[in-house]
Amino acid sequence: MNSWINLNALWKILVVGLLTGAGLPALFAVGLRTLNPPPRVGGATVGRPTAGPVGYAVAGLCFAAVLAAIGWGISVIVNHS
């Protein structure tokens, strides 16, 4: 164990950075994608398809999780400064 580098803290920073840096935008993209599903090939859908109630529920959960993470991050910054 190196006395200059705390590997335990480095590991935690890496995991949280990956989750917030890549995970939250990916979750937001999933929410947007469920609101605009791809058109069915050879199906009876004419024009732009709609998401339906399941798509809206999944999108709402994704957006709520992203907003909760943003709120948690702001509260951590405000309370620890």
mmCIF file of the N, C-alpha and C atoms, coordinates in Angstrom:
data_MODEL
# 
_entry.id   MODEL 
# 
loop_
_atom_site.group_PDB 
_atom_site.id 
_atom_site.type_symbol 
_atom_site.label_atom_id 
_atom_site.label_alt_id 
_atom_site.label_comp_id 
_atom_site.label_asym_id 
_atom_site.label_entity_id 
_atom_site.label_seq_id 
_atom_site.pdbx_PDB_ins_code 
_atom_site.Cartn_x 
_atom_site.Cartn_y 
_atom_site.Cartn_z 
_atom_site.occupancy 
_atom_site.B_iso_or_equiv 
_atom_site.pdbx_formal_charge 
_atom_site.auth_seq_id 
_atom_site.auth_comp_id 
_atom_site.auth_asym_id 
_atom_site.auth_atom_id 
_atom_site.pdbx_PDB_model_num 
ATOM 1   N N  . MET A 1 1  ? 0.842   -1.184 0.000   1.00 0.00 ? 1  MET A N  1 
ATOM 2   C CA . MET A 1 1  ? 0.000   0.000  0.000   1.00 0.00 ? 1  MET A CA 1 
ATOM 3   C C  . MET A 1 1  ? 0.880   1.237  0.000   1.00 0.00 ? 1  MET A C  1 
ATOM 4   N N  . ASN A 1 2  ? 0.650   2.085  -0.948  1.00 0.00 ? 2  ASN A N  1 
ATOM 5   C CA . ASN A 1 2  ? 1.402   3.323  -1.068  1.00 0.00 ? 2  ASN A CA 1 
ATOM 6   C C  . ASN A 1 2  ? 0.831   4.344  -0.094  1.00 0.00 ? 2  ASN A C  1 
ATOM 7   N N  . SER A 1 3  ? 1.687   5.055  0.618   1.00 0.00 ? 3  SER A N  1 
ATOM 8   C CA . SER A 1 3  ? 1.206   6.035  1.588   1.00 0.00 ? 3  SER A CA 1 
ATOM 9   C C  . SER A 1 3  ? 0.744   7.325  0.899   1.00 0.00 ? 3  SER A C  1 
ATOM 10  N N  . TRP A 1 4  ? 1.083   7.525  -0.339  1.00 0.00 ? 4  TRP A N  1 
ATOM 11  C CA . TRP A 1 4  ? 0.678   8.734  -1.048  1.00 0.00 ? 4  TRP A CA 1 
ATOM 12  C C  . TRP A 1 4  ? -0.671  8.582  -1.744  1.00 0.00 ? 4  TRP A C  1 
ATOM 13  N N  . ILE A 1 5  ? -1.011  7.386  -2.118  1.00 0.00 ? 5  ILE A N  1 
ATOM 14  C CA . ILE A 1 5  ? -2.244  7.141  -2.866  1.00 0.00 ? 5  ILE A CA 1 
ATOM 15  C C  . ILE A 1 5  ? -3.159  6.249  -2.038  1.00 0.00 ? 5  ILE A C  1 
ATOM 16  N N  . ASN A 1 6  ? -4.344  6.747  -1.745  1.00 0.00 ? 6  ASN A N  1 
ATOM 17  C CA . ASN A 1 6  ? -5.343  5.961  -1.038  1.00 0.00 ? 6  ASN A CA 1 
ATOM 18  C C  . ASN A 1 6  ? -6.166  5.218  -2.094  1.00 0.00 ? 6  ASN A C  1 
ATOM 19  N N  . LEU A 1 7  ? -5.865  3.938  -2.278  1.00 0.00 ? 7  LEU A N  1 
ATOM 20  C CA . LEU A 1 7  ? -6.525  3.161  -3.332  1.00 0.00 ? 7  LEU A CA 1 
ATOM 21  C C  . LEU A 1 7  ? -8.007  2.957  -3.059  1.00 0.00 ? 7  LEU A C  1 
ATOM 22  N N  . ASN A 1 8  ? -8.393  2.869  -1.792  1.00 0.00 ? 8  ASN A N  1 
ATOM 23  C CA . ASN A 1 8  ? -9.806  2.707  -1.456  1.00 0.00 ? 8  ASN A CA 1 
ATOM 24  C C  . ASN A 1 8  ? -10.600 3.938  -1.888  1.00 0.00 ? 8  ASN A C  1 
ATOM 25  N N  . ALA A 1 9  ? -10.087 5.119  -1.604  1.00 0.00 ? 9  ALA A N  1 
ATOM 26  C CA . ALA A 1 9  ? -10.766 6.351  -2.018  1.00 0.00 ? 9  ALA A CA 1 
ATOM 27  C C  . ALA A 1 9  ? -10.748 6.497  -3.533  1.00 0.00 ? 9  ALA A C  1 
ATOM 28  N N  . LEU A 1 10 ? -9.663  6.106  -4.163  1.00 0.00 ? 10 LEU A N  1 
ATOM 29  C CA . LEU A 1 10 ? -9.559  6.190  -5.614  1.00 0.00 ? 10 LEU A CA 1 
ATOM 30  C C  . LEU A 1 10 ? -10.592 5.291  -6.287  1.00 0.00 ? 10 LEU A C  1 
ATOM 31  N N  . TRP A 1 11 ? -10.795 4.104  -5.745  1.00 0.00 ? 11 TRP A N  1 
ATOM 32  C CA . TRP A 1 11 ? -11.780 3.168  -6.284  1.00 0.00 ? 11 TRP A CA 1 
ATOM 33  C C  . TRP A 1 11 ? -13.193 3.755  -6.170  1.00 0.00 ? 11 TRP A C  1 
ATOM 34  N N  . LYS A 1 12 ? -13.508 4.349  -5.010  1.00 0.00 ? 12 LYS A N  1 
ATOM 35  C CA . LYS A 1 12 ? -14.837 4.941  -4.817  1.00 0.00 ? 12 LYS A CA 1 
ATOM 36  C C  . LYS A 1 12 ? -15.068 6.103  -5.779  1.00 0.00 ? 12 LYS A C  1 
ATOM 37  N N  . ILE A 1 13 ? -14.063 6.938  -5.968  1.00 0.00 ? 13 ILE A N  1 
ATOM 38  C CA . ILE A 1 13 ? -14.187 8.069  -6.877  1.00 0.00 ? 13 ILE A CA 1 
ATOM 39  C C  . ILE A 1 13 ? -14.401 7.580  -8.313  1.00 0.00 ? 13 ILE A C  1 
ATOM 40  N N  . LEU A 1 14 ? -13.701 6.535  -8.699  1.00 0.00 ? 14 LEU A N  1 
ATOM 41  C CA . LEU A 1 14 ? -13.845 5.988  -10.048 1.00 0.00 ? 14 LEU A CA 1 
ATOM 42  C C  . LEU A 1 14 ? -15.250 5.441  -10.276 1.00 0.00 ? 14 LEU A C  1 
ATOM 43  N N  . VAL A 1 15 ? -15.780 4.690  -9.321  1.00 0.00 ? 15 VAL A N  1 
ATOM 44  C CA . VAL A 1 15 ? -17.111 4.099  -9.476  1.00 0.00 ? 15 VAL A CA 1 
ATOM 45  C C  . VAL A 1 15 ? -18.180 5.180  -9.532  1.00 0.00 ? 15 VAL A C  1 
ATOM 46  N N  . VAL A 1 16 ? -18.133 6.134  -8.615  1.00 0.00 ? 16 VAL A N  1 
ATOM 47  C CA . VAL A 1 16 ? -19.139 7.200  -8.600  1.00 0.00 ? 16 VAL A CA 1 
ATOM 48  C C  . VAL A 1 16 ? -19.022 8.055  -9.858  1.00 0.00 ? 16 VAL A C  1 
ATOM 49  N N  . GLY A 1 17 ? -17.808 8.312  -10.303 1.00 0.00 ? 17 GLY A N  1 
ATOM 50  C CA . GLY A 1 17 ? -17.623 9.088  -11.525 1.00 0.00 ? 17 GLY A CA 1 
ATOM 51  C C  . GLY A 1 17 ? -18.190 8.394  -12.746 1.00 0.00 ? 17 GLY A C  1 
ATOM 52  N N  . LEU A 1 18 ? -17.999 7.086  -12.841 1.00 0.00 ? 18 LEU A N  1 
ATOM 53  C CA . LEU A 1 18 ? -18.559 6.347  -13.976 1.00 0.00 ? 18 LEU A CA 1 
ATOM 54  C C  . LEU A 1 18 ? -20.079 6.306  -13.926 1.00 0.00 ? 18 LEU A C  1 
ATOM 55  N N  . LEU A 1 19 ? -20.634 6.100  -12.734 1.00 0.00 ? 19 LEU A N  1 
ATOM 56  C CA . LEU A 1 19 ? -22.088 6.039  -12.615 1.00 0.00 ? 19 LEU A CA 1 
ATOM 57  C C  . LEU A 1 19 ? -22.740 7.376  -12.948 1.00 0.00 ? 19 LEU A C  1 
ATOM 58  N N  . THR A 1 20 ? -22.183 8.456  -12.436 1.00 0.00 ? 20 THR A N  1 
ATOM 59  C CA . THR A 1 20 ? -22.797 9.755  -12.682 1.00 0.00 ? 20 THR A CA 1 
ATOM 60  C C  . THR A 1 20 ? -22.415 10.322 -14.048 1.00 0.00 ? 20 THR A C  1 
ATOM 61  N N  . GLY A 1 21 ? -21.222 10.029 -14.507 1.00 0.00 ? 21 GLY A N  1 
ATOM 62  C CA . GLY A 1 21 ? -20.772 10.581 -15.779 1.00 0.00 ? 21 GLY A CA 1 
ATOM 63  C C  . GLY A 1 21 ? -21.315 9.861  -16.987 1.00 0.00 ? 21 GLY A C  1 
ATOM 64  N N  . ALA A 1 22 ? -21.542 8.572  -16.871 1.00 0.00 ? 22 ALA A N  1 
ATOM 65  C CA . ALA A 1 22 ? -22.061 7.796  -17.996 1.00 0.00 ? 22 ALA A CA 1 
ATOM 66  C C  . ALA A 1 22 ? -23.441 7.215  -17.702 1.00 0.00 ? 22 ALA A C  1 
ATOM 67  N N  . GLY A 1 23 ? -23.690 6.877  -16.457 1.00 0.00 ? 23 GLY A N  1 
ATOM 68  C CA . GLY A 1 23 ? -24.951 6.221  -16.104 1.00 0.00 ? 23 GLY A CA 1 
ATOM 69  C C  . GLY A 1 23 ? -26.163 7.129  -16.181 1.00 0.00 ? 23 GLY A C  1 
ATOM 70  N N  . LEU A 1 24 ? -26.040 8.338  -15.640 1.00 0.00 ? 24 LEU A N  1 
ATOM 71  C CA . LEU A 1 24 ? -27.189 9.243  -15.663 1.00 0.00 ? 24 LEU A CA 1 
ATOM 72  C C  . LEU A 1 24 ? -27.550 9.708  -17.074 1.00 0.00 ? 24 LEU A C  1 
ATOM 73  N N  . PRO A 1 25 ? -26.583 10.089 -17.905 1.00 0.00 ? 25 PRO A N  1 
ATOM 74  C CA . PRO A 1 25 ? -26.972 10.415 -19.292 1.00 0.00 ? 25 PRO A CA 1 
ATOM 75  C C  . PRO A 1 25 ? -27.559 9.216  -20.041 1.00 0.00 ? 25 PRO A C  1 
ATOM 76  N N  . ALA A 1 26 ? -27.061 8.031  -19.772 1.00 0.00 ? 26 ALA A N  1 
ATOM 77  C CA . ALA A 1 26 ? -27.614 6.840  -20.421 1.00 0.00 ? 26 ALA A CA 1 
ATOM 78  C C  . ALA A 1 26 ? -29.047 6.581  -19.954 1.00 0.00 ? 26 ALA A C  1 
ATOM 79  N N  . LEU A 1 27 ? -29.303 6.777  -18.662 1.00 0.00 ? 27 LEU A N  1 
ATOM 80  C CA . LEU A 1 27 ? -30.655 6.597  -18.131 1.00 0.00 ? 27 LEU A CA 1 
ATOM 81  C C  . LEU A 1 27 ? -31.608 7.638  -18.721 1.00 0.00 ? 27 LEU A C  1 
ATOM 82  N N  . PHE A 1 28 ? -31.128 8.863  -18.881 1.00 0.00 ? 28 PHE A N  1 
ATOM 83  C CA . PHE A 1 28 ? -31.930 9.902  -19.515 1.00 0.00 ? 28 PHE A CA 1 
ATOM 84  C C  . PHE A 1 28 ? -32.234 9.536  -20.969 1.00 0.00 ? 28 PHE A C  1 
ATOM 85  N N  . ALA A 1 29 ? -31.253 8.988  -21.669 1.00 0.00 ? 29 ALA A N  1 
ATOM 86  C CA . ALA A 1 29 ? -31.453 8.576  -23.058 1.00 0.00 ? 29 ALA A CA 1 
ATOM 87  C C  . ALA A 1 29 ? -32.464 7.437  -23.157 1.00 0.00 ? 29 ALA A C  1 
ATOM 88  N N  . VAL A 1 30 ? -32.444 6.521  -22.202 1.00 0.00 ? 30 VAL A N  1 
ATOM 89  C CA . VAL A 1 30 ? -33.438 5.446  -22.196 1.00 0.00 ? 30 VAL A CA 1 
ATOM 90  C C  . VAL A 1 30 ? -34.836 6.030  -22.017 1.00 0.00 ? 30 VAL A C  1 
ATOM 91  N N  . GLY A 1 31 ? -34.954 7.019  -21.134 1.00 0.00 ? 31 GLY A N  1 
ATOM 92  C CA . GLY A 1 31 ? -36.247 7.673  -20.935 1.00 0.00 ? 31 GLY A CA 1 
ATOM 93  C C  . GLY A 1 31 ? -36.744 8.345  -22.199 1.00 0.00 ? 31 GLY A C  1 
ATOM 94  N N  . LEU A 1 32 ? -35.849 9.034  -22.896 1.00 0.00 ? 32 LEU A N  1 
ATOM 95  C CA . LEU A 1 32 ? -36.251 9.667  -24.157 1.00 0.00 ? 32 LEU A CA 1 
ATOM 96  C C  . LEU A 1 32 ? -36.618 8.632  -25.212 1.00 0.00 ? 32 LEU A C  1 
ATOM 97  N N  . ARG A 1 33 ? -35.888 7.549  -25.230 1.00 0.00 ? 33 ARG A N  1 
ATOM 98  C CA . ARG A 1 33 ? -36.146 6.511  -26.239 1.00 0.00 ? 33 ARG A CA 1 
ATOM 99  C C  . ARG A 1 33 ? -37.497 5.836  -26.019 1.00 0.00 ? 33 ARG A C  1 
ATOM 100 N N  . THR A 1 34 ? -37.901 5.678  -24.769 1.00 0.00 ? 34 THR A N  1 
ATOM 101 C CA . THR A 1 34 ? -39.198 5.051  -24.512 1.00 0.00 ? 34 THR A CA 1 
ATOM 102 C C  . THR A 1 34 ? -40.358 5.972  -24.887 1.00 0.00 ? 34 THR A C  1 
ATOM 103 N N  . LEU A 1 35 ? -40.095 7.279  -24.941 1.00 0.00 ? 35 LEU A N  1 
ATOM 104 C CA . LEU A 1 35 ? -41.149 8.194  -25.373 1.00 0.00 ? 35 LEU A CA 1 
ATOM 105 C C  . LEU A 1 35 ? -41.336 8.202  -26.878 1.00 0.00 ? 35 LEU A C  1 
ATOM 106 N N  . ASN A 1 36 ? -40.322 7.777  -27.626 1.00 0.00 ? 36 ASN A N  1 
ATOM 107 C CA . ASN A 1 36 ? -40.390 7.772  -29.082 1.00 0.00 ? 36 ASN A CA 1 
ATOM 108 C C  . ASN A 1 36 ? -39.927 6.414  -29.608 1.00 0.00 ? 36 ASN A C  1 
ATOM 109 N N  . PRO A 1 37 ? -40.785 5.407  -29.556 1.00 0.00 ? 37 PRO A N  1 
ATOM 110 C CA . PRO A 1 37 ? -40.367 4.084  -30.030 1.00 0.00 ? 37 PRO A CA 1 
ATOM 111 C C  . PRO A 1 37 ? -40.205 4.067  -31.543 1.00 0.00 ? 37 PRO A C  1 
ATOM 112 N N  . PRO A 1 38 ? -39.410 3.137  -32.051 1.00 0.00 ? 38 PRO A N  1 
ATOM 113 C CA . PRO A 1 38 ? -39.227 3.059  -33.507 1.00 0.00 ? 38 PRO A CA 1 
ATOM 114 C C  . PRO A 1 38 ? -40.508 2.576  -34.189 1.00 0.00 ? 38 PRO A C  1 
ATOM 115 N N  . PRO A 1 39 ? -40.716 2.992  -35.414 1.00 0.00 ? 39 PRO A N  1 
ATOM 116 C CA . PRO A 1 39 ? -41.912 2.523  -36.132 1.00 0.00 ? 39 PRO A CA 1 
ATOM 117 C C  . PRO A 1 39 ? -41.791 1.038  -36.454 1.00 0.00 ? 39 PRO A C  1 
ATOM 118 N N  . ARG A 1 40 ? -42.921 0.393  -36.490 1.00 0.00 ? 40 ARG A N  1 
ATOM 119 C CA . ARG A 1 40 ? -42.930 -1.039 -36.819 1.00 0.00 ? 40 ARG A CA 1 
ATOM 120 C C  . ARG A 1 40 ? -42.773 -1.217 -38.318 1.00 0.00 ? 40 ARG A C  1 
ATOM 121 N N  . VAL A 1 41 ? -41.932 -2.139 -38.699 1.00 0.00 ? 41 VAL A N  1 
ATOM 122 C CA . VAL A 1 41 ? -41.710 -2.421 -40.117 1.00 0.00 ? 41 VAL A CA 1 
ATOM 123 C C  . VAL A 1 41 ? -42.767 -3.436 -40.558 1.00 0.00 ? 41 VAL A C  1 
ATOM 124 N N  . GLY A 1 42 ? -43.544 -3.065 -41.531 1.00 0.00 ? 42 GLY A N  1 
ATOM 125 C CA . GLY A 1 42 ? -44.580 -3.968 -42.033 1.00 0.00 ? 42 GLY A CA 1 
ATOM 126 C C  . GLY A 1 42 ? -45.824 -3.977 -41.176 1.00 0.00 ? 42 GLY A C  1 
ATOM 127 N N  . GLY A 1 43 ? -45.868 -3.161 -40.139 1.00 0.00 ? 43 GLY A N  1 
ATOM 128 C CA . GLY A 1 43 ? -47.045 -3.112 -39.272 1.00 0.00 ? 43 GLY A CA 1 
ATOM 129 C C  . GLY A 1 43 ? -48.058 -2.123 -39.785 1.00 0.00 ? 43 GLY A C  1 
ATOM 130 N N  . ALA A 1 44 ? -49.120 -1.951 -39.051 1.00 0.00 ? 44 ALA A N  1 
ATOM 131 C CA . ALA A 1 44 ? -50.200 -1.065 -39.463 1.00 0.00 ? 44 ALA A CA 1 
ATOM 132 C C  . ALA A 1 44 ? -49.993 0.361  -38.963 1.00 0.00 ? 44 ALA A C  1 
ATOM 133 N N  . THR A 1 45 ? -48.878 0.641  -38.297 1.00 0.00 ? 45 THR A N  1 
ATOM 134 C CA . THR A 1 45 ? -48.648 1.974  -37.763 1.00 0.00 ? 45 THR A CA 1 
ATOM 135 C C  . THR A 1 45 ? -48.376 2.947  -38.902 1.00 0.00 ? 45 THR A C  1 
ATOM 136 N N  . VAL A 1 46 ? -49.173 3.990  -38.961 1.00 0.00 ? 46 VAL A N  1 
ATOM 137 C CA . VAL A 1 46 ? -48.993 5.012  -39.983 1.00 0.00 ? 46 VAL A CA 1 
ATOM 138 C C  . VAL A 1 46 ? -48.583 6.292  -39.268 1.00 0.00 ? 46 VAL A C  1 
ATOM 139 N N  . GLY A 1 47 ? -47.538 6.916  -39.758 1.00 0.00 ? 47 GLY A N  1 
ATOM 140 C CA . GLY A 1 47 ? -47.071 8.139  -39.110 1.00 0.00 ? 47 GLY A CA 1 
ATOM 141 C C  . GLY A 1 47 ? -46.179 7.813  -37.918 1.00 0.00 ? 47 GLY A C  1 
ATOM 142 N N  . ARG A 1 48 ? -46.158 8.733  -36.974 1.00 0.00 ? 48 ARG A N  1 
ATOM 143 C CA . ARG A 1 48 ? -45.281 8.595  -35.809 1.00 0.00 ? 48 ARG A CA 1 
ATOM 144 C C  . ARG A 1 48 ? -45.970 7.769  -34.728 1.00 0.00 ? 48 ARG A C  1 
ATOM 145 N N  . PRO A 1 49 ? -45.339 6.684  -34.269 1.00 0.00 ? 49 PRO A N  1 
ATOM 146 C CA . PRO A 1 49 ? -45.959 5.871  -33.216 1.00 0.00 ? 49 PRO A CA 1 
ATOM 147 C C  . PRO A 1 49 ? -45.902 6.584  -31.868 1.00 0.00 ? 49 PRO A C  1 
ATOM 148 N N  . THR A 1 50 ? -46.840 6.250  -31.004 1.00 0.00 ? 50 THR A N  1 
ATOM 149 C CA . THR A 1 50 ? -46.856 6.825  -29.659 1.00 0.00 ? 50 THR A CA 1 
ATOM 150 C C  . THR A 1 50 ? -46.310 5.815  -28.663 1.00 0.00 ? 50 THR A C  1 
ATOM 151 N N  . ALA A 1 51 ? -45.911 6.312  -27.511 1.00 0.00 ? 51 ALA A N  1 
ATOM 152 C CA . ALA A 1 51 ? -45.250 5.472  -26.524 1.00 0.00 ? 51 ALA A CA 1 
ATOM 153 C C  . ALA A 1 51 ? -46.220 4.545  -25.814 1.00 0.00 ? 51 ALA A C  1 
ATOM 154 N N  . GLY A 1 52 ? -47.395 4.989  -25.513 1.00 0.00 ? 52 GLY A N  1 
ATOM 155 C CA . GLY A 1 52 ? -48.343 4.188  -24.764 1.00 0.00 ? 52 GLY A CA 1 
ATOM 156 C C  . GLY A 1 52 ? -48.102 4.348  -23.268 1.00 0.00 ? 52 GLY A C  1 
ATOM 157 N N  . PRO A 1 53 ? -48.982 3.786  -22.462 1.00 0.00 ? 53 PRO A N  1 
ATOM 158 C CA . PRO A 1 53 ? -48.875 3.990  -21.014 1.00 0.00 ? 53 PRO A CA 1 
ATOM 159 C C  . PRO A 1 53 ? -47.623 3.371  -20.391 1.00 0.00 ? 53 PRO A C  1 
ATOM 160 N N  . VAL A 1 54 ? -47.174 2.244  -20.903 1.00 0.00 ? 54 VAL A N  1 
ATOM 161 C CA . VAL A 1 54 ? -45.963 1.622  -20.346 1.00 0.00 ? 54 VAL A CA 1 
ATOM 162 C C  . VAL A 1 54 ? -44.736 2.466  -20.663 1.00 0.00 ? 54 VAL A C  1 
ATOM 163 N N  . GLY A 1 55 ? -44.678 2.995  -21.863 1.00 0.00 ? 55 GLY A N  1 
ATOM 164 C CA . GLY A 1 55 ? -43.563 3.854  -22.242 1.00 0.00 ? 55 GLY A CA 1 
ATOM 165 C C  . GLY A 1 55 ? -43.504 5.116  -21.398 1.00 0.00 ? 55 GLY A C  1 
ATOM 166 N N  . TYR A 1 56 ? -44.678 5.704  -21.141 1.00 0.00 ? 56 TYR A N  1 
ATOM 167 C CA . TYR A 1 56 ? -44.711 6.900  -20.293 1.00 0.00 ? 56 TYR A CA 1 
ATOM 168 C C  . TYR A 1 56 ? -44.296 6.576  -18.858 1.00 0.00 ? 56 TYR A C  1 
ATOM 169 N N  . ALA A 1 57 ? -44.693 5.430  -18.363 1.00 0.00 ? 57 ALA A N  1 
ATOM 170 C CA . ALA A 1 57 ? -44.317 5.042  -16.993 1.00 0.00 ? 57 ALA A CA 1 
ATOM 171 C C  . ALA A 1 57 ? -42.810 4.806  -16.883 1.00 0.00 ? 57 ALA A C  1 
ATOM 172 N N  . VAL A 1 58 ? -42.242 4.117  -17.858 1.00 0.00 ? 58 VAL A N  1 
ATOM 173 C CA . VAL A 1 58 ? -40.795 3.866  -17.838 1.00 0.00 ? 58 VAL A CA 1 
ATOM 174 C C  . VAL A 1 58 ? -40.027 5.175  -17.973 1.00 0.00 ? 58 VAL A C  1 
ATOM 175 N N  . ALA A 1 59 ? -40.482 6.044  -18.858 1.00 0.00 ? 59 ALA A N  1 
ATOM 176 C CA . ALA A 1 59 ? -39.824 7.340  -19.038 1.00 0.00 ? 59 ALA A CA 1 
ATOM 177 C C  . ALA A 1 59 ? -39.920 8.162  -17.761 1.00 0.00 ? 59 ALA A C  1 
ATOM 178 N N  . GLY A 1 60 ? -41.066 8.150  -17.116 1.00 0.00 ? 60 GLY A N  1 
ATOM 179 C CA . GLY A 1 60 ? -41.229 8.884  -15.863 1.00 0.00 ? 60 GLY A CA 1 
ATOM 180 C C  . GLY A 1 60 ? -40.303 8.374  -14.776 1.00 0.00 ? 60 GLY A C  1 
ATOM 181 N N  . LEU A 1 61 ? -40.137 7.062  -14.692 1.00 0.00 ? 61 LEU A N  1 
ATOM 182 C CA . LEU A 1 61 ? -39.220 6.491  -13.700 1.00 0.00 ? 61 LEU A CA 1 
ATOM 183 C C  . LEU A 1 61 ? -37.769 6.871  -13.995 1.00 0.00 ? 61 LEU A C  1 
ATOM 184 N N  . CYS A 1 62 ? -37.408 6.842  -15.273 1.00 0.00 ? 62 CYS A N  1 
ATOM 185 C CA . CYS A 1 62 ? -36.037 7.229  -15.645 1.00 0.00 ? 62 CYS A CA 1 
ATOM 186 C C  . CYS A 1 62 ? -35.771 8.690  -15.315 1.00 0.00 ? 62 CYS A C  1 
ATOM 187 N N  . PHE A 1 63 ? -36.703 9.554  -15.676 1.00 0.00 ? 63 PHE A N  1 
ATOM 188 C CA . PHE A 1 63 ? -36.520 10.979 -15.415 1.00 0.00 ? 63 PHE A CA 1 
ATOM 189 C C  . PHE A 1 63 ? -36.535 11.271 -13.916 1.00 0.00 ? 63 PHE A C  1 
ATOM 190 N N  . ALA A 1 64 ? -37.373 10.559 -13.159 1.00 0.00 ? 64 ALA A N  1 
ATOM 191 C CA . ALA A 1 64 ? -37.402 10.754 -11.702 1.00 0.00 ? 64 ALA A CA 1 
ATOM 192 C C  . ALA A 1 64 ? -36.082 10.328 -11.070 1.00 0.00 ? 64 ALA A C  1 
ATOM 193 N N  . ALA A 1 65 ? -35.493 9.249  -11.557 1.00 0.00 ? 65 ALA A N  1 
ATOM 194 C CA . ALA A 1 65 ? -34.209 8.800  -11.016 1.00 0.00 ? 65 ALA A CA 1 
ATOM 195 C C  . ALA A 1 65 ? -33.104 9.806  -11.318 1.00 0.00 ? 65 ALA A C  1 
ATOM 196 N N  . VAL A 1 66 ? -33.117 10.373 -12.518 1.00 0.00 ? 66 VAL A N  1 
ATOM 197 C CA . VAL A 1 66 ? -32.113 11.383 -12.877 1.00 0.00 ? 66 VAL A CA 1 
ATOM 198 C C  . VAL A 1 66 ? -32.294 12.629 -12.023 1.00 0.00 ? 66 VAL A C  1 
ATOM 199 N N  . LEU A 1 67 ? -33.531 13.077 -11.845 1.00 0.00 ? 67 LEU A N  1 
ATOM 200 C CA . LEU A 1 67 ? -33.780 14.253 -11.009 1.00 0.00 ? 67 LEU A CA 1 
ATOM 201 C C  . LEU A 1 67 ? -33.406 13.998 -9.554  1.00 0.00 ? 67 LEU A C  1 
ATOM 202 N N  . ALA A 1 68 ? -33.670 12.799 -9.058  1.00 0.00 ? 68 ALA A N  1 
ATOM 203 C CA . ALA A 1 68 ? -33.294 12.471 -7.685  1.00 0.00 ? 68 ALA A CA 1 
ATOM 204 C C  . ALA A 1 68 ? -31.781 12.488 -7.517  1.00 0.00 ? 68 ALA A C  1 
ATOM 205 N N  . ALA A 1 69 ? -31.053 11.978 -8.486  1.00 0.00 ? 69 ALA A N  1 
ATOM 206 C CA . ALA A 1 69 ? -29.597 11.989 -8.408  1.00 0.00 ? 69 ALA A CA 1 
ATOM 207 C C  . ALA A 1 69 ? -29.053 13.413 -8.450  1.00 0.00 ? 69 ALA A C  1 
ATOM 208 N N  . ILE A 1 70 ? -29.657 14.259 -9.271  1.00 0.00 ? 70 ILE A N  1 
ATOM 209 C CA . ILE A 1 70 ? -29.227 15.659 -9.332  1.00 0.00 ? 70 ILE A CA 1 
ATOM 210 C C  . ILE A 1 70 ? -29.509 16.348 -8.003  1.00 0.00 ? 70 ILE A C  1 
ATOM 211 N N  . GLY A 1 71 ? -30.682 16.129 -7.453  1.00 0.00 ? 71 GLY A N  1 
ATOM 212 C CA . GLY A 1 71 ? -31.027 16.718 -6.158  1.00 0.00 ? 71 GLY A CA 1 
ATOM 213 C C  . GLY A 1 71 ? -30.120 16.239 -5.045  1.00 0.00 ? 71 GLY A C  1 
ATOM 214 N N  . TRP A 1 72 ? -29.796 14.947 -5.058  1.00 0.00 ? 72 TRP A N  1 
ATOM 215 C CA . TRP A 1 72 ? -28.894 14.396 -4.045  1.00 0.00 ? 72 TRP A CA 1 
ATOM 216 C C  . TRP A 1 72 ? -27.512 15.020 -4.171  1.00 0.00 ? 72 TRP A C  1 
ATOM 217 N N  . GLY A 1 73 ? -27.030 15.168 -5.387  1.00 0.00 ? 73 GLY A N  1 
ATOM 218 C CA . GLY A 1 73 ? -25.715 15.781 -5.607  1.00 0.00 ? 73 GLY A CA 1 
ATOM 219 C C  . GLY A 1 73 ? -25.679 17.227 -5.144  1.00 0.00 ? 73 GLY A C  1 
ATOM 220 N N  . ILE A 1 74 ? -26.737 17.975 -5.414  1.00 0.00 ? 74 ILE A N  1 
ATOM 221 C CA . ILE A 1 74 ? -26.775 19.361 -4.958  1.00 0.00 ? 74 ILE A CA 1 
ATOM 222 C C  . ILE A 1 74 ? -26.815 19.429 -3.441  1.00 0.00 ? 74 ILE A C  1 
ATOM 223 N N  . SER A 1 75 ? -27.589 18.545 -2.814  1.00 0.00 ? 75 SER A N  1 
ATOM 224 C CA . SER A 1 75 ? -27.662 18.563 -1.353  1.00 0.00 ? 75 SER A CA 1 
ATOM 225 C C  . SER A 1 75 ? -26.316 18.173 -0.722  1.00 0.00 ? 75 SER A C  1 
ATOM 226 N N  . VAL A 1 76 ? -25.594 17.262 -1.330  1.00 0.00 ? 76 VAL A N  1 
ATOM 227 C CA . VAL A 1 76 ? -24.277 16.894 -0.806  1.00 0.00 ? 76 VAL A CA 1 
ATOM 228 C C  . VAL A 1 76 ? -23.324 18.081 -0.915  1.00 0.00 ? 76 VAL A C  1 
ATOM 229 N N  . ILE A 1 77 ? -23.354 18.780 -2.028  1.00 0.00 ? 77 ILE A N  1 
ATOM 230 C CA . ILE A 1 77 ? -22.474 19.934 -2.213  1.00 0.00 ? 77 ILE A CA 1 
ATOM 231 C C  . ILE A 1 77 ? -22.832 21.050 -1.223  1.00 0.00 ? 77 ILE A C  1 
ATOM 232 N N  . VAL A 1 78 ? -24.103 21.332 -1.057  1.00 0.00 ? 78 VAL A N  1 
ATOM 233 C CA . VAL A 1 78 ? -24.529 22.427 -0.171  1.00 0.00 ? 78 VAL A CA 1 
ATOM 234 C C  . VAL A 1 78 ? -24.241 22.098 1.292   1.00 0.00 ? 78 VAL A C  1 
ATOM 235 N N  . ASN A 1 79 ? -24.464 20.879 1.703   1.00 0.00 ? 79 ASN A N  1 
ATOM 236 C CA . ASN A 1 79 ? -24.294 20.509 3.119   1.00 0.00 ? 79 ASN A CA 1 
ATOM 237 C C  . ASN A 1 79 ? -22.851 20.288 3.513   1.00 0.00 ? 79 ASN A C  1 
ATOM 238 N N  . HIS A 1 80 ? -21.958 20.065 2.564   1.00 0.00 ? 80 HIS A N  1 
ATOM 239 C CA . HIS A 1 80 ? -20.557 19.778 2.901   1.00 0.00 ? 80 HIS A CA 1 
ATOM 240 C C  . HIS A 1 80 ? -19.620 20.927 2.551   1.00 0.00 ? 80 HIS A C  1 
ATOM 241 N N  . SER A 1 81 ? -20.151 22.072 2.248   1.00 0.00 ? 81 SER A N  1 
ATOM 242 C CA . SER A 1 81 ? -19.244 23.172 1.920   1.00 0.00 ? 81 SER A CA 1 
ATOM 243 C C  . SER A 1 81 ? -19.144 24.172 3.045   1.00 0.00 ? 81 SER A C  1 
# 
